[in-house]
């Protein structure tokens, strides 16, 4: 048994020694083959080619969008104030915060007893004044009649005196008769004068009565107005806010009871810079009625148009305050903080490019010959968010780099990646120099399997080569 164990252990040692010798032989063979093959030919440094997203500049008509932030306000707001003082005896069922009322609804009714008593007294005074006026009118008629009778009597006495004087010329009558007739005429004239004075007093009395009637009517109208002031009505349909009245409470004159807001008449006020404001004016420096989009949150949005601008700039503020009326305001309330987007007048011959495509010096990188980059200046028309609106001018139809990086600059050769084209399936042509360089890279790669190398070389031998294959080879070579 001991002999068999030693024999098995010796066999294992012999097998391990043979395996080590075999491995050593293989290493020796590889070393000899490498030595016989000689040093690998040194390859020259190749130009690095960077992949970059490009876009084509096509002139178009672009409508810039001005973005600002504002607050929703109501164009039709009424403060509910008590025109009289008293105890609240009735309130509208919807007289609560956010309650809806219709035009003409009675919102608050005060105790009207004092006002009604004053109105009744004023009505009684008016009746008395009217009675006095009627009595004065009748007295005036009598005074006129009395004056007419006195004048007739004076005329008769004058005629009698004339007859006595005529008889005296003929030697008839006595002096005493003529004196009595003259005294009668004088007495009649004095009576006419007294009647005229009475008539004047009657006319003055009528004037005073008419004035008293007018004063009584004014007093009655004021008393009726005070009775009407005990009822507070809604001037228009709307919703209520800041309500501070309860039934049974005592209110004073001109006390604020709440606010009535028309939810259908909303506007938004927002502030913009002076430069932005000038872009919203026409040739006559008047504000254009440009369309406006208002957003508050995710699901609340509304549209409208520019309405007017503030008349002056308040102390400590700058820019211009602009107001826009809203056509639809579903979900918006006064006081909401919203985002306002104003569609400015169209710009012709412009293009929208990413802000990353514009350099700090106002240039863009244009793809030139052999796909090398060129720096070209552009005129910036607008900046909005992550985009820039530029004037196309002589760059129409040219491709520019969509996103600049520190690795890209004038003279750098790139591999354009165009938007909308499936890069993995795209086939591109190759210049003879580029094709030879790619073939040399593949043939010089020792780690690539023989089957994969043959497949890649077959793809490189075609007229159009898959862009993905070219990208992988150049990436492995650092290009």
NORPE-V159414 format. One record per backbone hydrogen bond with DSSP energy under -1.0 kcal/mol. NH is the residue of the N-H (numbers start at 1). CO is the residue of the C=O. E is the energy in kcal/mol with one decimal. If there is no record, write none. Layout:
# NORPE-V159414
<<NH | CO | E> <NH | CO | E>>
This chain:
# NORPE-V159414
<<5 | 1 | -1.8> <6 | 2 | -1.8> <7 | 3 | -2.0> <8 | 4 | -2.1> <9 | 5 | -2.0> <10 | 6 | -2.0> <11 | 7 | -1.8> <12 | 8 | -1.8> <13 | 9 | -2.0> <14 | 10 | -2.0> <15 | 11 | -2.1> <16 | 12 | -2.2> <17 | 13 | -2.1> <18 | 14 | -2.0> <19 | 15 | -2.0> <20 | 16 | -2.2> <21 | 17 | -2.0> <22 | 18 | -1.9> <23 | 19 | -2.3> <24 | 20 | -2.4> <25 | 21 | -1.8> <26 | 22 | -2.1> <27 | 23 | -2.4> <28 | 24 | -2.1> <29 | 25 | -2.2> <30 | 26 | -2.4> <31 | 27 | -2.1> <32 | 28 | -2.1> <33 | 29 | -2.6> <34 | 30 | -2.3> <35 | 31 | -2.1> <36 | 32 | -2.5> <37 | 33 | -2.1> <38 | 34 | -1.0> <49 | 479 | -1.5> <50 | 413 | -1.6> <52 | 415 | -1.8> <54 | 417 | -2.0> <55 | 400 | -2.2> <57 | 398 | -2.8> <60 | 350 | -1.9> <62 | 347 | -2.7> <66 | 342 | -3.2> <68 | 340 | -2.7> <70 | 338 | -2.1> <71 | 269 | -2.3> <72 | 336 | -2.3> <73 | 267 | -3.8> <75 | 265 | -2.5> <78 | 260 | -2.7> <80 | 258 | -2.9> <82 | 255 | -2.2> <86 | 251 | -2.0> <88 | 249 | -3.0> <89 | 109 | -2.6> <90 | 109 | -1.5> <92 | 107 | -2.3> <95 | 92 | -2.0> <96 | 94 | -2.7> <98 | 240 | -3.0> <99 | 96 | -2.3> <101 | 238 | -2.5> <104 | 234 | -3.2> <105 | 102 | -1.9> <107 | 232 | -3.1> <108 | 232 | -1.4> <109 | 90 | -2.8> <110 | 230 | -3.6> <111 | 87 | -2.0> <116 | 112 | -2.9> <117 | 113 | -2.3> <118 | 114 | -2.2> <119 | 115 | -2.0> <120 | 116 | -2.4> <121 | 117 | -2.2> <122 | 118 | -2.1> <123 | 119 | -2.3> <124 | 120 | -2.3> <125 | 121 | -2.5> <126 | 122 | -1.9> <127 | 123 | -2.0> <128 | 124 | -2.3> <129 | 125 | -2.3> <130 | 126 | -2.3> <131 | 127 | -2.2> <132 | 128 | -2.4> <133 | 129 | -2.0> <134 | 130 | -2.4> <135 | 131 | -2.5> <136 | 132 | -2.4> <137 | 133 | -2.3> <138 | 134 | -2.1> <139 | 135 | -2.5> <140 | 136 | -2.1> <141 | 137 | -1.9> <142 | 138 | -2.2> <143 | 139 | -2.5> <144 | 140 | -2.1> <145 | 141 | -2.3> <146 | 142 | -2.9> <147 | 143 | -2.2> <148 | 144 | -2.3> <149 | 145 | -2.4> <150 | 146 | -2.3> <151 | 147 | -2.3> <152 | 148 | -2.0> <153 | 149 | -2.5> <154 | 150 | -2.5> <155 | 151 | -2.1> <156 | 152 | -2.3> <157 | 153 | -2.3> <158 | 154 | -1.9> <159 | 155 | -2.3> <160 | 156 | -2.3> <161 | 157 | -2.1> <162 | 158 | -2.0> <163 | 159 | -2.0> <164 | 160 | -2.1> <165 | 161 | -2.0> <166 | 162 | -1.7> <167 | 163 | -2.3> <168 | 164 | -2.0> <169 | 165 | -1.1> <171 | 168 | -1.1> <172 | 167 | -2.7> <178 | 174 | -1.6> <179 | 175 | -2.5> <180 | 176 | -2.4> <181 | 177 | -2.3> <182 | 178 | -2.4> <183 | 179 | -2.6> <184 | 180 | -2.1> <185 | 181 | -2.3> <186 | 182 | -2.6> <187 | 183 | -2.7> <188 | 184 | -2.4> <189 | 185 | -2.3> <190 | 186 | -2.2> <191 | 187 | -2.1> <192 | 188 | -2.3> <193 | 189 | -2.2> <194 | 190 | -2.3> <195 | 191 | -2.4> <196 | 192 | -2.3> <197 | 193 | -2.1> <198 | 194 | -2.3> <199 | 195 | -2.4> <200 | 196 | -2.3> <201 | 197 | -2.3> <202 | 198 | -2.3> <203 | 199 | -2.5> <204 | 200 | -2.5> <205 | 201 | -2.5> <206 | 202 | -2.2> <207 | 203 | -2.4> <208 | 204 | -2.7> <209 | 205 | -2.3> <210 | 206 | -2.6> <211 | 207 | -2.5> <212 | 208 | -2.3> <213 | 209 | -2.3> <214 | 210 | -2.3> <215 | 211 | -2.5> <216 | 212 | -2.5> <217 | 213 | -2.5> <218 | 214 | -2.5> <219 | 215 | -2.7> <220 | 216 | -2.4> <221 | 217 | -2.7> <222 | 218 | -2.5> <223 | 219 | -2.3> <224 | 220 | -2.7> <225 | 221 | -2.3> <226 | 222 | -2.2> <227 | 223 | -1.8> <228 | 224 | -2.5> <229 | 225 | -2.1> <230 | 227 | -1.0> <231 | 228 | -1.8> <232 | 108 | -3.3> <234 | 105 | -2.2> <238 | 101 | -1.9> <239 | 261 | -2.9> <240 | 99 | -2.2> <241 | 259 | -2.3> <244 | 257 | -2.3> <248 | 88 | -2.1> <249 | 246 | -1.8> <251 | 86 | -2.5> <254 | 82 | -3.9> <255 | 252 | -1.6> <257 | 80 | -4.1> <258 | 80 | -1.1> <259 | 241 | -2.9> <260 | 78 | -3.1> <261 | 239 | -3.0> <262 | 76 | -2.1> <265 | 262 | -1.2> <267 | 73 | -3.0> <268 | 324 | -2.4> <269 | 71 | -2.6> <270 | 322 | -2.4> <272 | 320 | -2.3> <277 | 273 | -2.1> <278 | 274 | -2.0> <280 | 277 | -1.6> <281 | 278 | -1.1> <282 | 286 | -2.2> <285 | 282 | -1.7> <288 | 280 | -2.6> <290 | 288 | -2.2> <292 | 304 | -2.7> <293 | 341 | -2.6> <294 | 302 | -3.2> <295 | 339 | -2.3> <296 | 300 | -2.6> <302 | 294 | -2.5> <304 | 292 | -2.1> <305 | 325 | -2.0> <306 | 290 | -1.9> <307 | 323 | -2.9> <308 | 323 | -1.5> <310 | 321 | -3.6> <317 | 314 | -1.8> <320 | 272 | -2.9> <322 | 270 | -3.0> <323 | 308 | -3.2> <324 | 268 | -2.2> <325 | 305 | -1.7> <326 | 266 | -2.0> <327 | 303 | -2.6> <328 | 303 | -1.1> <332 | 329 | -1.1> <335 | 72 | -3.3> <336 | 333 | -2.1> <338 | 70 | -2.3> <339 | 295 | -3.0> <340 | 68 | -3.1> <341 | 293 | -3.0> <342 | 66 | -3.2> <343 | 291 | -2.0> <344 | 64 | -2.7> <347 | 62 | -3.2> <350 | 60 | -2.7> <351 | 390 | -2.1> <353 | 388 | -2.9> <355 | 386 | -2.9> <357 | 354 | -1.5> <358 | 355 | -1.2> <359 | 363 | -3.0> <362 | 359 | -1.9> <364 | 376 | -2.7> <366 | 374 | -3.8> <367 | 399 | -2.9> <368 | 372 | -3.8> <371 | 368 | -1.3> <372 | 369 | -1.6> <373 | 412 | -2.0> <374 | 366 | -2.3> <376 | 364 | -2.7> <378 | 362 | -2.0> <381 | 389 | -3.0> <382 | 389 | -1.7> <384 | 387 | -2.1> <387 | 384 | -1.8> <388 | 353 | -3.0> <389 | 382 | -2.5> <390 | 351 | -2.5> <391 | 379 | -2.3> <392 | 349 | -2.0> <395 | 392 | -2.2> <397 | 57 | -3.7> <398 | 395 | -2.0> <400 | 55 | -2.7> <401 | 365 | -2.3> <402 | 53 | -3.1> <404 | 356 | -1.9> <408 | 405 | -1.7> <411 | 373 | -3.0> <412 | 409 | -1.9> <414 | 371 | -2.6> <415 | 50 | -2.8> <417 | 52 | -2.7> <421 | 418 | -1.2> <428 | 465 | -2.8> <435 | 431 | -2.7> <436 | 432 | -2.5> <437 | 433 | -2.1> <438 | 434 | -2.1> <439 | 435 | -2.4> <440 | 436 | -2.3> <441 | 437 | -1.9> <442 | 438 | -2.2> <443 | 439 | -2.7> <444 | 440 | -1.9> <445 | 442 | -1.0> <453 | 449 | -2.4> <454 | 450 | -2.1> <455 | 451 | -2.0> <456 | 452 | -2.4> <457 | 453 | -2.4> <458 | 454 | -1.8> <459 | 455 | -1.8> <460 | 456 | -2.3> <461 | 457 | -1.1> <462 | 459 | -1.1> <465 | 428 | -2.7> <467 | 426 | -3.2> <470 | 466 | -1.8> <471 | 467 | -2.5> <472 | 468 | -2.2> <473 | 469 | -2.2> <474 | 470 | -2.5> <475 | 471 | -2.1> <476 | 472 | -2.0> <477 | 473 | -1.4> <478 | 475 | -1.0> <479 | 474 | -3.6>>
